Amino acid sequence: MILGAAKAIATGGIDAMSLRSLAESEGVPLGSMYHHFPGGKAALAEEAVRFVGVQVTELIEQGRGGHARQALLAFADRWRRVLDASDYRSGCPVAAAATSSDARQRQVAREVFADWHRAMSSMLVDAGVDRSRAPRLARTILAATEGALALARAAGSSQPLDEVTDELYTLLGDAVPGQGTR
């Protein structure tokens, strides 16, 4: 149910997600949705966005120990797989939550993005990026990747994501001491 909700949110946003449609697509009784998520759609959406948040945070943290460029490639590859699997109809459910009409969902998105930013900043410091630069670089990576996802969805191609990833890879090479180009 949580994965199905994350996919639905990534495709149409929280406001367009229907528990009835989700129950049908996931093959579960509608009553089960309310049993597991007594708070209804809002509770399920929050859980789905947080679930994706944790997955991506763990992916970022795998880059600790000086592997910032590999973490960037893994981060981009995760989103490329989402794009490919959905035929470019889905993007990031956290970004979708950030544009929800529900203030609580926007708050959840802020929290998840803050977690990603902290993890990315810490990973960059571990890789050797100057402590004062790491938070700005982390924000740049996250913002550029989210923007590239939107451009890729609009284009129906991973080319925007690939181009942005290549530029970020070069930027990281310049920011991490002792690392050159690919």
RACOR-V166336 format. One record per pair of residues at least 12 apart in sequence whose C-alpha atoms are under 7 Angstrom apart, sorted by the first residue. I is the first residue (numbers start at 1). J is the second residue. D is the distance in whole Angstrom. If there is no record, write none. Layout:
i = [I:I]
j = [J:J]
d = [D:D]
//
This chain:
i = [1:2:2:2:3:4:4:5:5:5:6:6:6:9:9:10:10:10:10:10:11:11:11:13:13:14:14:14:14:15:15:19:46:46:49:49:50:53:57:57:57:59:60:60:60:61:61:63:64:64:64:65:65:66:66:67:68:68:68:69:69:76:80:88:88:89:91:91:94:95:97:117:117:120:121:121:121:127:128:128:129:129:141:144:145:148:148:148:149]
j = [26:44:47:48:48:22:26:22:45:48:48:49:93:93:96:90:91:92:93:96:89:90:91:96:97:45:96:97:100:100:101:41:105:108:93:94:112:112:115:116:119:75:75:119:120:119:123:123:123:126:127:126:127:126:127:127:123:124:127:169:172:165:158:153:156:153:149:150:109:109:109:138:139:138:134:135:138:176:176:177:175:176:168:164:161:160:161:164:161]
d = [7:7:7:5:7:7:7:7:6:6:5:6:6:5:6:5:5:5:4:6:6:4:6:5:7:7:7:6:6:6:7:6:6:7:6:6:7:5:7:6:6:7:7:6:6:6:6:6:5:6:7:6:6:6:4:6:7:6:6:6:7:7:7:5:5:6:6:7:5:7:6:6:6:5:5:5:5:6:5:6:6:5:7:7:7:6:5:7:6]
//
